[in-house]
Amino acid sequence: MTPGKIVYFDNAATSWPKPPDVQSAIVDYLENVGGSPGRSGHRMSIAASRLVGDARDALAELFNVDDPCQIAFTKNSTEALNIAILGWLKPGDHVITSSIEHNSVMRPLRFLEAQGSIELTVVPCSPETGSMDPDDVRRAITSRTILVSIMHANNEVGTIEPIEAVSAITRERGLLLHTDAAQSVGKIPTKVDELGVDLLSIAGHKVYAPKGVGALYVRRGVRLEPLIHGASHESGRRAGTESALLVAALGAACSLAADLRPMNEVRRLRDLFWSALQSRFGERVVLNGHPLNRLPNTLSVSFVRRVGADILAALDDVAASTGSACHAGSVELSPVLHAMGVPPGIGMGAVRFSLGRGTTEAEIHEVVERLDRALAAGVGVLLGGE
């Protein structure tokens, strides 16, 4: 590997590098447009509005939505999630979610629960796979249930949740279904009618757009109260002038994301990576999440009786994420691994490798060799371990 070159296996955190089409969209705006989308009527404003409209069309095509006005642009996925959840709920409502949701979903719901505004039911997931059971949603429904929010695919272990089965239940009971598709968009199909969702949120920077832009699909007829009040941008769903630059970049990224064929090669490399790890480390490495029904780019593994953060620190110029957090000398499991019931001796050694569309086979072999050297040197051994 070229000295100083980063092996980037952290695309679940943020996608990188940004494709030429996305970079071109940014440069085109800066050099040729520059205006603010709106009603000014001059040439620069019209050009900016056209860019926003083209991006909305690109997302509508990605989600197979017939009316692009059902797409609202936001500053990020967290804002989109909060609009979807807080914009629908009223005091006394009951909400159902899962135990492995991202904090962007869980914390707003816990906040409302702590205030006594809503009742919240958190359904569990399978310890073996991280999958939730749709029947748990069915059993949790009460006369006051108004919203179900289940992520499409988990951000740590990559397990794909049974959204279609959940939507069959919510539609039967007349409930709104939201899914956090931040990890799944551009990796697996995210057509809203096939999923059966009423609300779907994405993060731009996880689909090769820059940070600072997200989007929310809102099914026709669903009326959400905006969180930010002011001018009625995005069909009244949020106030604040859209960043035409970032929206244009997101549109370019989503046009590329609609073609899922490159993910076949990403899946092959991920499986090659896992096979190489198994061959090299045997029972010293364990897979986290569903063995088959998971995102094609995500490989979450645990190095048994090791500390994942220490292993990553020893891998110079390799970007990945750990499934545990270090606080004042102690190591804690992530909420997802804790919810899955992963034992500390395994979960402490969790590392998430998330491949991208530009990952190469040479990079896979390079990382395996570096892991071999780190573990052979005794990096990250837990007390009582090797």
C-alpha positions as CSV (number, residue, x, y, z in Angstrom):
1,M,0.0,0.0,0.0
2,T,1.3,3.5,-0.8
3,P,2.7,5.2,2.4
4,G,0.2,7.6,3.9
5,K,-2.7,6.3,1.8
6,I,-5.8,5.7,3.9
7,V,-7.6,2.4,3.6
8,Y,-11.1,3.7,4.2
9,F,-13.5,1.1,5.6
10,D,-15.8,3.5,7.5
11,N,-18.4,4.3,4.9
12,A,-21.2,3.6,7.4
13,A,-20.0,6.6,9.4
14,T,-19.6,8.8,6.3
15,S,-19.1,7.9,2.7
16,W,-15.8,8.7,1.1
17,P,-14.4,9.6,-1.4
18,K,-17.0,11.8,-3.0
19,P,-17.7,10.7,-6.6
20,P,-16.7,13.0,-9.5
21,D,-20.4,13.6,-10.3
22,V,-21.0,14.9,-6.8
23,Q,-17.9,17.1,-6.9
24,S,-18.9,18.4,-10.3
25,A,-22.4,19.4,-9.0
26,I,-20.7,21.4,-6.2
27,V,-18.3,23.1,-8.6
28,D,-21.0,23.9,-11.1
29,Y,-23.1,25.7,-8.4
30,L,-20.2,27.7,-7.1
31,E,-19.0,28.7,-10.6
32,N,-22.2,29.1,-12.5
33,V,-25.2,29.4,-10.3
34,G,-24.5,31.0,-6.9
35,G,-28.0,32.2,-6.3
36,S,-30.7,31.4,-3.7
37,P,-33.7,29.3,-4.7
38,G,-36.9,31.2,-4.2
39,R,-39.2,33.7,-5.8
40,S,-36.7,36.5,-6.7
41,G,-37.2,35.8,-10.4
42,H,-33.7,36.7,-11.6
43,R,-31.5,34.3,-13.6
44,M,-29.4,33.2,-10.6
45,S,-32.4,32.5,-8.5
46,I,-34.1,30.6,-11.3
47,A,-31.0,28.5,-11.9
48,A,-30.8,27.6,-8.2
49,S,-34.4,26.7,-8.1
50,R,-33.9,24.4,-11.1
51,L,-31.1,22.6,-9.3
52,V,-33.2,22.0,-6.3
53,G,-36.1,20.7,-8.5
54,D,-33.7,18.4,-10.4
55,A,-32.4,17.0,-7.1
56,R,-36.0,16.5,-5.9
57,D,-36.7,14.6,-9.1
58,A,-33.6,12.4,-8.6
59,L,-34.7,11.4,-5.0
60,A,-38.3,10.8,-6.2
61,E,-36.9,8.4,-8.8
62,L,-34.7,6.7,-6.3
63,F,-37.7,6.1,-4.0
64,N,-40.1,5.4,-6.9
65,V,-42.3,8.3,-5.8
66,D,-44.7,9.7,-8.5
67,D,-44.9,13.2,-6.9
68,P,-41.5,14.9,-6.2
69,C,-43.2,17.3,-3.8
70,Q,-43.3,14.3,-1.3
71,I,-39.6,14.8,-0.9
72,A,-38.5,17.5,1.7
73,F,-34.9,18.5,2.0
74,T,-33.5,19.1,5.5
75,K,-30.2,20.1,7.0
76,N,-29.4,16.5,8.0
77,S,-30.9,13.1,8.8
78,T,-31.4,14.1,12.5
79,E,-33.6,16.9,11.5
80,A,-35.5,14.7,9.1
81,L,-36.0,12.1,11.8
82,N,-37.2,14.7,14.3
83,I,-39.7,16.2,11.8
84,A,-41.1,12.7,11.1
85,I,-41.5,11.8,14.7
86,L,-42.1,15.1,16.6
87,G,-44.1,16.6,13.7
88,W,-46.7,13.8,14.0
89,L,-47.1,13.1,17.7
90,K,-49.5,14.7,20.1
91,P,-49.6,14.4,24.0
92,G,-50.9,11.0,25.0
93,D,-49.9,9.2,21.9
94,H,-48.3,5.8,22.0
95,V,-45.2,5.0,19.9
96,I,-43.5,1.7,19.1
97,T,-39.8,1.5,18.1
98,S,-37.0,-1.1,18.4
99,S,-34.1,-1.5,20.8
100,I,-31.4,-1.0,18.2
101,E,-32.5,2.3,16.8
102,H,-30.0,5.1,16.2
103,N,-29.9,7.8,18.9
104,S,-31.5,10.3,16.4
105,V,-34.7,8.3,16.8
106,M,-34.3,6.9,20.4
107,R,-33.4,10.1,22.1
108,P,-36.3,12.3,20.9
109,L,-38.7,9.5,21.9
110,R,-37.1,9.1,25.3
111,F,-37.2,12.8,25.8
112,L,-41.0,12.9,25.1
113,E,-41.5,9.9,27.3
114,A,-39.5,11.4,30.2
115,Q,-41.7,14.5,29.9
116,G,-44.8,12.4,30.1
117,S,-45.9,13.5,26.7
118,I,-46.0,10.0,25.1
119,E,-46.0,6.4,26.0
120,L,-43.2,4.4,24.4
121,T,-42.8,0.7,23.8
122,V,-39.4,-0.6,22.7
123,V,-39.5,-4.0,21.1
124,P,-36.5,-6.3,21.5
125,C,-34.3,-7.8,18.8
126,S,-32.8,-11.3,18.3
127,P,-29.6,-11.8,20.2
128,E,-28.2,-13.9,17.4
129,T,-29.0,-11.6,14.4
130,G,-30.2,-8.2,15.6
131,S,-33.5,-8.7,13.8
132,M,-36.7,-7.5,15.4
133,D,-39.9,-9.6,15.2
134,P,-42.9,-8.0,13.5
135,D,-45.2,-9.9,15.8
136,D,-43.7,-8.0,18.7
137,V,-45.0,-4.8,17.0
138,R,-48.4,-6.4,16.6
139,R,-48.6,-7.3,20.3
140,A,-47.5,-3.9,21.4
141,I,-50.2,-1.9,19.6
142,T,-52.8,-0.3,21.8
143,S,-55.8,2.0,21.1
144,R,-53.5,5.0,21.5
145,T,-50.7,3.8,19.1
146,I,-50.2,6.3,16.3
147,L,-46.6,5.8,15.1
148,V,-44.2,2.9,14.5
149,S,-40.5,3.7,13.8
150,I,-38.2,0.9,12.8
151,M,-34.9,1.4,11.0
152,H,-34.4,-0.2,7.6
153,A,-30.9,-1.5,8.3
154,N,-28.9,-1.3,11.5
155,N,-26.0,1.2,11.5
156,E,-23.6,-1.0,13.5
157,V,-24.1,-4.6,12.4
158,G,-25.9,-4.1,9.1
159,T,-28.9,-6.3,9.8
160,I,-31.8,-5.5,7.5
161,E,-35.0,-5.3,9.4
162,P,-38.3,-6.8,8.1
163,I,-39.9,-3.4,7.2
164,E,-42.3,-5.0,4.7
165,A,-43.7,-7.3,7.3
166,V,-44.1,-4.5,9.8
167,S,-45.8,-2.3,7.2
168,A,-48.4,-5.1,6.6
169,I,-49.3,-4.7,10.3
170,T,-49.3,-0.9,10.4
171,R,-51.5,-0.6,7.3
172,E,-53.9,-3.1,8.7
173,R,-54.2,-1.1,11.8
174,G,-54.1,2.4,10.2
175,L,-50.9,3.4,11.8
176,L,-48.1,5.5,10.4
177,L,-44.8,3.8,9.7
178,H,-41.4,5.6,9.6
179,T,-38.1,4.0,8.7
180,D,-34.6,5.4,9.1
181,A,-33.0,4.5,5.8
182,A,-29.7,6.4,6.4
183,Q,-27.7,3.2,6.0
184,S,-29.7,1.4,3.4
185,V,-30.1,4.0,0.7
186,G,-27.7,3.3,-2.2
187,K,-27.0,-0.2,-0.9
188,I,-30.3,-2.1,-1.2
189,P,-33.7,-1.1,-2.7
190,T,-35.5,1.7,-1.0
191,K,-38.7,2.0,-3.0
192,V,-41.2,3.3,-0.6
193,D,-44.2,1.5,-2.0
194,E,-42.4,-1.9,-1.8
195,L,-41.4,-1.1,1.8
196,G,-44.8,0.1,2.6
197,V,-43.6,3.1,4.6
198,D,-45.3,6.5,5.1
199,L,-42.1,8.3,6.2
200,L,-38.5,7.6,5.2
201,S,-35.5,9.6,6.2
202,I,-31.9,9.7,4.8
203,A,-28.5,11.2,5.5
204,G,-26.8,12.8,2.6
205,H,-23.3,12.1,3.8
206,K,-23.9,8.4,4.0
207,V,-24.8,8.2,0.3
208,Y,-21.7,10.1,-1.0
209,A,-23.1,13.6,-0.7
210,P,-21.5,16.2,1.7
211,K,-22.4,16.6,5.3
212,G,-25.1,19.2,6.0
213,V,-28.0,17.8,3.9
214,G,-30.7,15.2,4.4
215,A,-34.1,14.4,3.1
216,L,-37.5,13.1,4.3
217,Y,-40.1,11.3,2.2
218,V,-43.6,12.1,3.3
219,R,-46.5,10.0,1.9
220,R,-49.2,12.1,0.3
221,G,-51.9,13.1,2.8
222,V,-49.6,13.0,5.9
223,R,-49.5,16.4,7.5
224,L,-46.5,17.1,9.7
225,E,-46.1,20.1,12.1
226,P,-42.8,21.8,11.3
227,L,-40.2,22.0,14.1
228,I,-38.8,25.3,12.8
229,H,-41.3,28.0,12.1
230,G,-40.8,30.8,9.6
231,A,-41.2,30.9,5.8
232,S,-43.0,27.9,4.4
233,H,-40.2,26.1,2.6
234,E,-40.3,22.5,1.5
235,S,-44.1,22.5,1.1
236,G,-44.5,23.9,4.6
237,R,-42.5,21.1,6.3
238,R,-39.6,23.2,7.5
239,A,-38.6,26.9,7.5
240,G,-35.3,28.1,6.2
241,T,-33.9,28.5,2.7
242,E,-32.5,25.3,1.1
243,S,-28.8,25.1,0.4
244,A,-29.0,24.7,-3.4
245,L,-25.3,23.7,-3.4
246,L,-25.8,20.8,-0.9
247,V,-29.1,19.8,-2.4
248,A,-27.7,19.6,-5.9
249,A,-24.8,17.4,-4.5
250,L,-27.4,15.1,-2.8
251,G,-29.3,14.9,-6.1
252,A,-26.2,13.8,-8.0
253,A,-25.4,11.3,-5.2
254,C,-28.9,9.8,-5.3
255,S,-28.8,9.5,-9.1
256,L,-25.7,7.3,-8.6
257,A,-27.3,5.5,-5.7
258,A,-30.2,4.3,-7.9
259,D,-27.8,2.0,-9.7
260,L,-27.3,-0.9,-7.2
261,R,-25.2,-3.1,-9.6
262,P,-21.8,-1.9,-8.0
263,M,-23.0,-3.3,-4.7
264,N,-22.6,-6.8,-6.1
265,E,-18.8,-6.3,-6.2
266,V,-18.9,-4.7,-2.7
267,R,-20.8,-7.8,-1.4
268,R,-18.2,-10.1,-3.0
269,L,-15.4,-8.1,-1.3
270,R,-17.1,-8.1,2.1
271,D,-17.6,-11.9,1.9
272,L,-14.0,-12.3,0.8
273,F,-13.0,-10.2,3.8
274,W,-15.0,-12.3,6.3
275,S,-13.7,-15.5,4.8
276,A,-10.1,-14.3,5.1
277,L,-10.7,-13.3,8.7
278,Q,-12.2,-16.7,9.5
279,S,-9.3,-18.5,7.8
280,R,-6.7,-16.4,9.7
281,F,-8.2,-16.2,13.1
282,G,-10.7,-19.1,13.4
283,E,-12.7,-19.0,16.6
284,R,-10.9,-15.8,17.8
285,V,-13.2,-13.8,15.5
286,V,-17.0,-13.7,15.6
287,L,-19.6,-12.2,13.3
288,N,-22.0,-9.7,14.7
289,G,-25.5,-9.4,13.1
290,H,-27.3,-11.5,10.6
291,P,-25.1,-13.9,8.6
292,L,-27.0,-13.3,5.4
293,N,-29.7,-10.7,5.7
294,R,-27.5,-7.7,6.1
295,L,-26.2,-4.7,4.1
296,P,-23.8,-5.8,1.4
297,N,-21.0,-3.4,2.6
298,T,-21.1,-4.0,6.3
299,L,-18.9,-6.4,8.2
300,S,-19.1,-6.1,12.0
301,V,-16.9,-8.6,13.8
302,S,-15.6,-9.1,17.3
303,F,-12.1,-10.2,18.2
304,V,-12.7,-12.4,21.2
305,R,-11.2,-11.2,24.5
306,R,-9.7,-8.1,22.9
307,V,-10.6,-4.4,22.9
308,G,-11.7,-3.2,19.5
309,A,-10.6,0.4,20.1
310,D,-7.0,-0.7,20.8
311,I,-6.9,-2.9,17.7
312,L,-8.0,0.1,15.5
313,A,-5.5,2.3,17.1
314,A,-2.8,-0.1,16.1
315,L,-3.9,-0.2,12.4
316,D,-2.1,2.8,11.0
317,D,-3.9,4.5,8.1
318,V,-6.9,2.2,8.4
319,A,-10.3,3.9,9.0
320,A,-13.0,1.8,10.6
321,S,-15.2,2.0,13.7
322,T,-15.5,0.2,17.0
323,G,-18.6,-1.2,18.6
324,S,-17.5,-0.2,22.1
325,A,-16.7,3.1,23.8
326,C,-13.9,4.0,26.1
327,H,-14.6,6.2,29.1
328,A,-12.1,7.0,31.8
329,G,-10.1,3.8,31.3
330,S,-13.2,1.5,31.1
331,V,-14.7,0.0,28.0
332,E,-18.5,-0.1,27.5
333,L,-20.6,-2.0,24.9
334,S,-22.5,0.1,22.3
335,P,-26.3,0.2,22.9
336,V,-26.8,-2.0,19.9
337,L,-24.5,-4.8,21.0
338,H,-25.9,-4.5,24.5
339,A,-29.5,-4.8,23.1
340,M,-28.4,-7.9,21.2
341,G,-27.1,-9.4,24.4
342,V,-23.5,-9.8,23.1
343,P,-21.3,-10.9,26.0
344,P,-18.7,-8.4,27.1
345,G,-15.8,-10.7,26.3
346,I,-16.9,-10.7,22.7
347,G,-18.6,-7.3,22.4
348,M,-15.6,-5.4,23.7
349,G,-13.6,-6.5,20.7
350,A,-16.2,-5.3,18.1
351,V,-14.9,-3.5,15.0
352,R,-17.2,-2.4,12.1
353,F,-15.6,-2.4,8.7
354,S,-17.9,-0.8,6.2
355,L,-16.8,-1.0,2.6
356,G,-17.5,1.5,-0.2
357,R,-18.0,1.4,-4.0
358,G,-14.3,2.1,-4.4
359,T,-13.0,-0.6,-2.2
360,T,-10.4,-2.9,-3.7
361,E,-9.4,-6.5,-3.1
362,A,-5.8,-5.4,-2.4
363,E,-7.1,-3.3,0.5
364,I,-8.9,-6.3,1.9
365,H,-5.7,-8.3,2.0
366,E,-3.7,-5.4,3.4
367,V,-6.1,-5.0,6.3
368,V,-6.1,-8.7,7.1
369,E,-2.3,-8.7,7.3
370,R,-2.3,-5.7,9.5
371,L,-4.8,-7.3,11.8
372,D,-2.7,-10.4,12.0
373,R,0.3,-8.5,13.0
374,A,-1.6,-6.5,15.7
375,L,-3.2,-9.6,17.3
376,A,0.1,-11.5,17.2
377,A,1.7,-8.6,19.0
378,G,-0.9,-8.9,21.8
379,V,-2.7,-5.7,21.1
380,G,-5.8,-5.0,23.1
381,V,-5.9,-8.2,25.2
382,L,-8.5,-8.1,27.9
383,L,-7.6,-9.0,31.5
384,G,-7.9,-12.7,31.6
385,G,-7.6,-13.0,27.8
386,E,-4.8,-14.4,25.8
